[in-house]
């Protein structure tokens, strides 16, 4: 097992290097000069000073050739230093330390909701195959998959805030156990729940045809005991694998959700950094995202 994990981690190194080089090249050649963008977005009383711009570019090392800048970045990265933000003049490490825990909490909580809802529904759909219950569960899962994030969020807010009036408009971050995260968590869990329902249903259907299940039914064992003792154990492995991948994508992929609901996580951080052409922040988040996906696999 240790050798297998070590081989996987070693394979991640060249993959991460290619991703890093590709993203760095795209930012270097196509994203624009962040120093010039700072001046373009400055108040009207800030004069456009080409000499000052060049001085700032030289201080940030942006006037050097591509291979020199990339080599310097990789050297700092090997020492655990993601560099400094070109826009905010802060350490990227400090910015990641603030944003990462928020995204991890949201991702873990949403994954827990997906597992708590998706696995039992998938088991029920398989156990009562081709009945009204099976069709209702699959239809509901298909509906969840078909609703985009930017539609599910407003719909839930209309129901919970306007129609039912049970909460205020959810915006900002007051901790995982505040009412402001209810809607973002539900939206984040919407589409992955459909995947888990179908995965669990397929896995259970494969096991239901086995001889030991028919023997258990022949002995008069109740359906509840058959599910908990004989069905769940062999079917949970592929479902849990799927949950690990879902968790990694939730942590790094909730860009739109965090921007809309004002959640200060990695998604909002990378969205603002892409707009500002803040290379070090974007590269740090992309590298962490590749590590999360590899770790989940």
C-alpha positions in Angstrom: 0.0 0.0 0.0 2.8 2.5 0.9 4.6 1.7 -2.3 1.4 2.2 -4.3 0.8 5.6 -2.7 4.4 6.7 -3.2 4.2 5.8 -6.9 1.0 7.9 -7.3 2.6 10.8 -5.6 5.7 10.6 -7.8 3.4 10.6 -10.9 1.8 13.8 -9.6 5.1 15.7 -9.8 5.5 15.8 -13.6 1.7 16.3 -14.0 1.9 19.3 -11.6 5.0 20.6 -13.4 3.2 20.6 -16.8 0.1 22.2 -15.4 2.2 24.9 -13.7 4.2 25.6 -16.9 1.0 25.8 -19.0 -0.9 28.1 -16.7 2.2 30.3 -16.1 2.7 30.7 -19.9 -1.0 31.6 -20.4 -0.8 34.2 -17.7 2.5 35.6 -19.0 1.6 35.9 -22.6 -2.2 36.5 -22.6 -3.4 38.0 -19.3 -2.1 41.5 -19.6 0.3 43.5 -17.4 -1.0 43.6 -13.8 1.0 46.8 -13.1 -0.7 48.6 -16.0 -4.0 47.3 -14.8 -3.4 48.8 -11.4 -3.0 52.2 -12.9 -6.0 51.8 -15.2 -8.2 51.0 -12.3 -6.8 53.7 -10.1 -8.8 56.9 -9.2 -8.8 59.7 -11.8 -6.4 61.8 -9.8 -3.6 59.2 -10.2 -1.4 60.3 -13.1 -0.3 57.8 -15.8 3.4 57.7 -15.3 5.3 55.4 -17.7 8.5 55.7 -15.7 6.8 54.7 -12.5 5.1 51.8 -14.2 8.5 50.5 -15.5 10.0 50.9 -12.0 7.2 48.9 -10.4 7.6 46.2 -13.1 11.3 46.0 -12.4 10.7 45.8 -8.7 8.2 42.9 -9.2 10.6 41.2 -11.7 8.1 41.4 -14.6 10.6 42.9 -17.0 12.7 39.8 -17.2 12.4 37.0 -19.8 9.8 34.3 -19.4 12.2 31.5 -18.6 13.9 33.6 -15.9 10.7 34.5 -14.2 9.4 30.9 -14.4 12.7 29.6 -13.0 12.6 32.0 -10.1 9.0 31.1 -9.3 9.8 27.4 -9.3 12.8 27.9 -7.1 10.7 29.8 -4.5 8.0 27.3 -4.8 10.3 24.4 -3.9 11.0 26.3 -0.7 7.3 26.6 0.1 7.0 30.2 -0.9 4.2 31.1 -3.3 5.5 34.6 -3.7 3.7 37.9 -3.1 0.5 39.2 -4.6 1.3 41.8 -7.3 -1.9 43.7 -6.5 -2.4 43.5 -2.8 1.3 43.4 -1.9 0.7 40.5 0.6 2.2 37.1 0.9 0.2 34.5 -1.1 0.8 32.0 1.6 -1.1 34.2 4.1 -4.0 34.7 1.6 -4.3 31.0 1.0 -4.3 30.3 4.8 -7.3 32.6 5.1 -9.3 31.3 2.1 -8.5 27.6 2.2 -10.2 26.7 5.5 -13.4 28.3 4.4 -13.5 26.3 1.1 -12.5 23.1 2.9 -15.3 23.6 5.5 -17.9 24.2 2.7 -16.6 21.3 0.6 -16.6 18.8 3.5 -20.1 19.9 4.7 -21.6 19.7 1.2 -20.0 16.3 0.7 -21.5 15.1 3.9 -25.0 16.3 2.7 -24.4 14.5 -0.6 -23.6 11.2 1.1 -26.3 11.5 3.7 -29.0 12.1 1.0 -27.6 10.4 -2.1 -26.6 7.0 -0.7 -29.9 6.1 1.0 -31.9 7.3 -2.0 -29.7 5.2 -4.4 -30.2 2.1 -2.2 -34.0 2.6 -2.1 -34.2 3.2 -5.8 -32.3 -0.1 -6.5 -34.2 -2.1 -3.9 -37.6 -1.0 -5.4 -36.4 -1.1 -9.0 -39.0 -0.1 -11.7 -41.6 1.0 -9.1 -43.0 4.5 -8.6 -40.4 5.1 -5.9 -37.5 4.3 -8.2 -38.9 6.5 -10.9 -39.5 9.4 -8.5 -36.0 9.2 -7.1 -34.3 9.0 -10.5 -36.6 11.8 -11.8 -35.6 14.0 -8.8 -31.9 13.2 -9.3 -32.2 14.1 -13.0 -33.9 17.4 -12.1 -31.1 18.3 -9.6 -28.5 17.5 -12.3 -30.3 19.6 -14.9 -30.6 22.8 -12.7 -27.4 25.0 -13.0 -25.8 26.6 -10.0 -26.8 30.1 -11.1 -30.4 29.0 -11.3 -30.6 26.9 -8.1 -29.3 29.7 -5.9 -31.9 32.3 -6.8 -34.7 29.7 -6.7 -33.8 28.6 -3.2 -33.5 32.2 -2.1 -36.9 33.0 -3.5 -38.4 30.1 -1.6 -36.6 30.5 1.7 -36.3 34.3 1.9 -39.4 35.7 0.0 -42.0 32.9 0.2 -41.3 31.3 3.6 -39.5 34.3 5.1 -37.5 32.0 7.4 -34.1 33.7 6.8 -32.4 36.8 5.6 -30.6 37.1 2.3 -27.6 34.8 2.7 -24.4 36.8 2.0 -21.0 36.7 3.6 -19.3 34.2 6.0 -20.2 33.9 9.7 -19.0 30.4 10.2 -20.1 27.0 9.0 -23.0 26.8 11.5 -24.6 30.1 10.7 -27.9 30.3 8.6 -26.1 32.2 5.9 -24.4 29.0 4.6 -27.7 27.0 4.3 -28.4 28.1 0.7 -24.8 27.9 -0.5 -24.4 24.4 0.9 -27.7 23.1 -0.7 -26.7 24.6 -4.0 -23.2 23.1 -3.8 -24.7 19.7 -3.1 -27.4 19.8 -5.7 -25.7 18.3 -8.8 -23.3 15.9 -7.0 -26.2 14.3 -5.2 -27.6 13.2 -8.5 -24.2 11.5 -9.4 -24.1 9.6 -6.0 -27.8 8.5 -6.4 -27.1 6.9 -9.7 -23.7 5.5 -8.6 -25.3 3.9 -5.5 -28.2 2.6 -7.4 -26.0 0.9 -10.1 -23.7 -0.6 -7.4 -26.6 -2.0 -5.4 -28.3 -3.5 -8.5 -25.1 -5.4 -9.2 -25.0 -6.9 -5.7 -28.8 -7.7 -5.6 -28.3 -10.4 -8.3 -25.6 -12.3 -6.2 -26.3 -15.7 -4.7 -25.6 -14.6 -1.1 -28.4 -12.0 -1.3 -30.9 -14.5 -2.6 -29.8 -16.9 0.2 -30.3 -14.1 2.8 -33.9 -13.5 1.5 -34.6 -17.2 1.5 -33.6 -17.4 5.2 -36.2 -14.8 6.0 -33.8 -12.0 6.9 -35.6 -8.6 6.9 -34.9 -6.1 4.1 -33.3 -3.7 6.6 -30.7 -6.3 7.7 -30.0 -7.4 4.1 -29.3 -3.8 3.2 -27.1 -2.9 6.2 -25.2 -6.2 6.5 -25.0 -7.6 3.0 -25.5 -4.8 0.5 -23.9 -1.7 1.8 -20.4 -3.1 2.5 -19.6 -4.2 -1.1 -21.3 -1.2 -2.7 -19.9 1.7 -0.6 -16.3 1.4 -2.1 -17.1 2.9 -5.5 -19.5 5.4 -4.0 -16.9 6.6 -1.4 -14.3 6.8 -4.3 -16.7 9.1 -6.1 -17.3 11.2 -3.0 -13.5 11.8 -2.7 -13.4 13.1 -6.3 -16.5 15.2 -5.7 -15.0 16.7 -2.5 -11.9 17.8 -4.4 -13.9 19.5 -7.1 -16.2 21.2 -4.6 -13.3 22.8 -2.8 -11.7 24.2 -5.9 -14.7 24.6 -8.2 -17.1 26.7 -6.2 -15.9 29.9 -7.9 -19.4 31.2 -9.0 -21.0 30.2 -5.7 -18.4 32.0 -3.6 -18.6 35.1 -5.7 -22.4 35.3 -5.7 -22.8 34.7 -2.0 -19.7 36.7 -0.9 -17.9 33.7 0.7 -14.2 34.5 1.2 -12.9 31.1 0.0 -10.5 29.9 -2.7 -13.1 30.3 -5.5 -13.6 34.0 -4.8 -9.9 34.5 -4.3 -9.0 33.0 -7.7 -11.9 34.9 -9.4 -10.7 38.2 -8.2 -7.1 37.3 -9.0 -7.9 36.3 -12.6 -9.6 39.7 -13.1 -6.6 41.5 -11.7 -4.0 39.3 -13.5 -2.5 38.5 -10.2 -0.2 35.6 -11.4 1.1 34.3 -8.1 -2.3 33.9 -6.5 -3.8 32.1 -9.6 -0.8 29.8 -9.8 -1.0 28.9 -6.2 -4.7 28.0 -6.3 -4.2 26.0 -9.6 -1.4 24.1 -8.0 -3.4 23.3 -4.9 -6.3 22.2 -7.1 -4.2 19.7 -8.9 -2.9 18.4 -5.6 -6.5 18.0 -4.3 -7.6 16.1 -7.4 -4.6 13.8 -7.3 -5.0 13.2 -3.5 -8.7 12.4 -4.0 -7.9 9.9 -6.8 
